[in-house]
């Protein structure tokens, strides 16, 4: 029987393993995970999962892996790949042969320049173990300084306030969420954080981060010194490519794959946060996405192609973030847009539509309380996928249903 190995037991790798069984694969499946816990979802780590950090949100119970005949190996990692001999070497020295290999190695938290180590008072958040350590520090009366005003940093600030800790967010760019989120949406989120007592500092240059005996210190270029109980570094993630690079696979902002998730090595695929791929919907532009939905979708797509399908990536990129009672959702990629149209919804919610010079809808960004924008963002996602050039008047008039544009 053929043997498929999946390196990386996160959301993407686990979904791929179960999808192989759902699609009728009868061969052996080995799922290798470096962490000692079963595959779990990472998005909750900065939100609800941090509040209740005692146990992660598992992709599936351990019993399911046994029932599906998936050999789940936890607390062990791959150190080498031999694409010619089709062998994977594990940290215990074992060499395991494969017929096909999927790399779902994910991404790691990006370190801050000059910070050579993390410890009790300087931390990053990427794993459940990180969340456990962070949760123990987020107590009423404690003060946390968060470096980075992106999604992770702001979600952590919201969670810190919910737990009673004070939060200061330090961002080097002129505003938070500078990359990929329109200014009007970022302003709503900034205001909401300030209403909750978060101190947001933008346009600041950090000269040093120090782990003191009783506190952590952030030194700014202005000369100000911020003394805090904990510094959390949240400046993004970098793809885990060391294993692939060592094996000679092509690297381009991640493990480079084609539209079918095939790497430069025969019978080796990559999916999820670790890989970059050409997106036909945007003219073949190579992108790398870090999102829960992308990990799920590419896990399923990889499983199909491991079994011989030739399916191409076609999904519209989608992102979301929950902060306090606000939910931000973005469909598509706004790069290349020349015009923006606004549709106001009920309860102070609104959606911004990003259109290129030909009139084609490239992206939609929405924010509101709860699920206020969910339905319209979903419809916008479908319009983007269909490459439709909608009437701008219809986009801005909230009495005209987006569904009617799709039907037309």
Secondary structure, DSSP 8 states (H G I E B T S, - for coil): --EEEEE--SHHHHHHHHHHHHTT--SEEEEEESSSS--B-SGGGGTHHHHTTTS--BSS-HHHHHHTTEEEEES--EEEEETTTTEEEETTS-EEE-SEEEE---EEE---TT-----SSEEE-SSHHHHHHHHHH--TT-EEEEE--SHHHHHHHHHHHHTT-EEEEEESSSSTTTTTS-HHHHHHHHHHHHHTT-EEEES--EEEEEE-SS-EEEEETTS-EEEESEEEE-S-EEE--HHHHHTT--BSSSEE--TT-B-SSTTEEE-GGGEEEEEGGGTTEEE----HHHHHHHHHHHHHHHTT---------EEEEEETTEEEEEEE--TT--EEEEEE-STT-EEEEEE-TTS-EEEEEEEEETTTTHHHHHHHHHHHHTT----HHHHH-TTS-HHHHHH-
